[in-house]
Amino acid sequence: MVHVLSTTASVLNVFISEIRDAEIQKDRLRFRFNFERLGEIFAYEISRQLEYIEKEVITPLGLASVPVLRENPVLALILRAGLPFHQGFLNIFDHADSAFVSAYRKRQKDGSFTINVEYSQVPDINDKVLIICDIMLASGTSMVNTYRHLMLKGKPKHIHIVSVLASEEGLDYIRKHIPQQNLDIWVGVVDEELTAQSLIVPGLGDAGDLAYGKKEINL
């Protein structure tokens, strides 16, 4: 199932408007903080689908029965642009384990690119709820390669794929290459256009560069 959060009027749309705004993007601190706030919103929405158990809590005046998470999810981040987005998830799932995957576009001289997964640190994900975060889902190749890499490490019981901005083409690629059983896809907004260089239009530009500064081009 694909959940598109921007279709419902909420403050999420305010934060998305700001991360798209070329003038507001000049403030790196605000740009990163908006992604952190978006991470908190996505984490809350996903939390509504997790399993809970009743726990008795001792208050100053007695006992209260409160539903709490049966277990925390594992949060998987594709480095680097998604770091503040990941922090937003950690603000909500503060006891969650985290997986880190380095996946990047290796550009060729003809303008084409391949997706390289060079490094990962992954906790136990067997029979866990796994949340894979990447702030932009353009061609979908990075997410599929990351998913395949993580599946070599274990077999989760349910997977949530999360992205703030996605293209229609990227979503279609995910549907074709990742099994739909026990899978939910969460996006903030879906843009229709994807350029020949796999850039989302209108999109927001290079989120990693906007958050942390320009990087060297990998050739």
Phi, psi and omega in degrees: 000140178254124178253119178251105190288335184288348180287345175253131181296121178200173180295342175307321181293330176295314181294322178294320178299324182286322179288340176277333189290116185299330180285314180293330179301338180295338177269095185299322181298314179293321179302311180294319183295324178297322176292324177297316179295322176296320176302320179296320179294313179299318180299318178299313181299317179293326182300335180289346180256000182274171182269141182233154174231157179278137178229136176274126180245132178275118176261172176299342184242004180156209180248143175232136176264121187230134175286128178232162181301134174296318175204154179280147174287168170259131183258120180251127182244134170268115183290150010243333188300333186277006183303311178292327176298316177299320179298323176300319176296319180294331177297331180266308178264071192287349177253010184285146169282156182234143172247143180234128181233128176264106177232132183212161177277120175263106185284142174258162183296337179274004179096346177284172179209158170241160178259120179256131170252109189259332192208146173204150169230116189230124174284185178295122178244003180297127178058028178250163168278123183247127177249116181256120185249134169211127192292335178230133179246091185271272178283338183090353185293317180300317181294317180295316179296321177294316177303312181297321178296316181293326180292342174286343183265341181170178183236100178291160176274337176205145182235134171245122175259130188231133176210141180287310179242135178224154171260156176301319181296319179296319178296317178299320180296319177298314181299325183281332190245356176237128180305136185278347179292134179056041180227133170236139177245128181241125177226153176282307182212150180246122174260145187279328190264138173228123184285173178297337177268013179061044174253133180283134178236129005284340173053217177208003184098199180272104186296323180296316178295320180293327182276324191229358180104160184292144180253164173287147178280130181274116178239000000 
